[in-house]
């Protein structure tokens, strides 16, 4: 009877793992599709910008016109475009990561619940006279579950800190572009 319960639990765990794998594959495909769409739009925009720049360069007739084309504002626009592209990619990746994290969290919770159930069932049918061993085993098992939960909390904190670092880096890059523009205007006035 105990073997049948164990086999059923293993079978259910495998079925859940297959379902989770299918879902994660779907998330990966959807994220890849979104990234491909972003990259396609970026390529089209880059082509338009390159064509415009080529047309402007072909229209240059003297050094003054060439100097006007090499203004800091042009670089600023490219930097803003790059920052917007990075933000779009970051959003897609972050959404995909959230979905993966949710599936992993649910899987961990399910596995933990299954293990607790398994240990309860296994210790319930322990032979007489093994109460001390069963008690020690349950205590060790509960301690390991608590440590596992602490590791999971630490990993969650690390991921949150990583996301904050990425956000801060993107904000810093965008802030540098915003600061550079007034400096360029002050050079014109000088």
NORTAFEN-V502098 format. One record per backbone hydrogen bond with DSSP energy under -0.5 kcal/mol. NH is the residue of the N-H (numbers start at 1). CO is the residue of the C=O. Records with the same first field share a line. If there is no record, write none. Layout:
# NORTAFEN-V502098
NH=CO ; CO
This chain:
# NORTAFEN-V502098
5=1
6=2
7=3
8=4
9=5
10=6
11=7
12=8
13=9
14=10
15=11
16=12
17=13
18=14
19=15
20=16
21=17
22=18
23=19
24=20
25=21
26=22
27=23
28=24
29=25
30=26
31=27
32=28
33=29
34=30
35=31
36=32
37=33
38=34
39=35
40=36
41=37
42=38
43=39
44=40
45=41
46=42
47=43
48=44
49=45
50=46
51=47
52=48
53=49
54=50
55=51
56=52
57=53
58=54
59=55
60=57
66=62
67=63
68=64
69=65
70=66
71=68
74=71
75=71
76=72
77=73
78=74
79=75
80=76
81=77
82=78
83=79
84=80
85=81
86=82
87=83
88=84
89=85
90=86
91=87
92=88
93=89
94=90
95=91
96=92
97=93
98=94
99=95
100=96
101=97
102=98
103=99
104=100
105=101
106=102
107=103
108=104
109=105
110=106
111=107
112=108
113=109
114=110
115=111
116=112
117=113
118=114
119=115
120=116
121=117
122=118
123=119
124=120
125=121
126=123
130=127
134=130
135=131
136=132
137=133
138=134
139=135
140=136
141=137
142=138
143=139
144=140
145=141
146=142
147=143
148=144
149=145
150=146
151=147
152=148
153=149
154=150
155=151
156=152
157=153
158=154
159=155
160=156
161=157
162=158
163=159
164=160
165=161
166=162
167=163
168=164
169=165
170=166
171=167
172=168
173=169
174=170
175=171
176=172
177=173
178=174
179=175
180=176
181=177
182=178
183=179
184=180
185=181
186=182
187=183
188=184
189=185
190=186
